[in-house]
Structure formats: C-alpha cells, structure tokens
C-alpha cells in the first residue's frame, strides 16, 4: 500500500458499445499512455493471451486450497473505498477515472473502454508487457454476497461456451480460472485463458480479469505481482446514488481526454 489509511473518528455479461478509438498522450496522460478504445476487452493483448500449451492449461486449473475455516479480510491491504484512505499526504501521480482512481507505474498502458453515446468509461485495462488486467466496477448490496454470485455466473458462462472454469485460492480470495476455446487466425483450435478476481467493498464490487501471460501459471509468479499491487491500490469512489446490485458503475474519461 502506497498511501495512508484514514483515521476514523469515534452483470457479468460483456459490455456492448459502439466502435470508437482515440489515443491520449502528453499533458493529458502525464507520463502514462492512455488509449481510449471501445470494446478493447480481451482482444487488446493480441496473440499473447492465446494458450495452446497443455501444461499451462493444467496450471490454470489448479484445485481450490483447503478451507481452514479462518475468516480472512481480503481487503485489508486493498483495494480501498475512498473513505478508508487519505490520498492528500503524498505526491504520487494517479489517474482519476471518477468512480475509480488508478495508481499506475511509469510505462504502464491504460486502455479505456468507452460508450460512445454517453462518453462514459465502462472498463479500464492496464497493459504491461504481454499481460493485462481489465477492471470493471459494480454496485453491490450492503449485506455483501455479490462476489459469490458472480463467481458462479463466470463458471456457468465458461461451461456454456464449451470451455471450463475452476475456483482456486487467489490473492483476493477465491478466483475463477477460465479456459475458453477460441479459433485461431488459420482456423486452428486455440484457448483463451483468464483469471478473475473479485473484491467487495461498501456497496461496490471490483472485478479484475487477468489476461495474457499473467493469467497462466502460478498465482505467485513474478509477472502476476505488479497486477496484484495495482489491484490492491485501486480506490473506489462509489458515491451515494442508489443502484441495483450488479449494475455497472461507469467511470469517466480523465480530464482533457479526447479533446481537441
């Protein structure tokens, strides 16, 4: 965690949008390149997220670790609600997307999936080398429980698509590891591998979908660690607007993005 905590007194369906693309560089993006690209999703990483290696697929389908019965606070080190942290005490450069604040590192690429009709950001994908992490934000009930429901939906969707999905122990609790069949450019059979994290906060839920090289292999692999840290350092500014649990909470374009 790179910021201080405040001292307190006393649907998983793919997002449908219209096609649009623009790039934000220079003063608008600071030192971090930001691509605004509608419907980027899993396709933005190119061929790096297609896996044919059998051993890699087996690694992506590890069984769930035994339940010790001990309750763990998976959000103890983030991601955080805006009421839980103080972002005014440091000089760290961050990207404010309204409902979500991202703390990138130098050289990290951000691809924003934008709805053309209202110019709202529906997902953000952080891209680093041959991997990426797609982040979406949903409204959740105050009583919790949405994460478990979305895990079940993710497994069902994979099976209906002819693939498979398993639950495994991850850095944010149970993660979903999915392997979906995908046709290659020459008609050959290939596979799309992903890992899905869920973090449930006060009336919100973050879903992080790990793609590419980081989605394959051990959970503690070096290529995974930067994305774990990025996800932990996300800050959610949900607001007070009443929303239906499971409803997508849109983000906004960074200030100055798309102008000119």
Secondary structure, 3 states (H helix, E strand, C coil): CCCEECCCCCCCCCCCCCCCEEEECHHHCCCCCEEEECCCHHHHHHHHHEECCHHHHHHCCCCCCCCCCCCCCCCCCCCEECCCEECCCCCCCCEECCCEEECCCCCCEEEEEEECCCCEEEEEEEEECCEEEEEEEEECCCCCCHHHHHHHHHHHHHHHCCCEEEEEEECCEEEEEEEEEEECCCCCEEEEEEEEEEEEECCEEEEEEEEEHHHCCCCCCHHHHHHHHHHHCCEECCCCCCCCCCCECCEECCCCCCCC
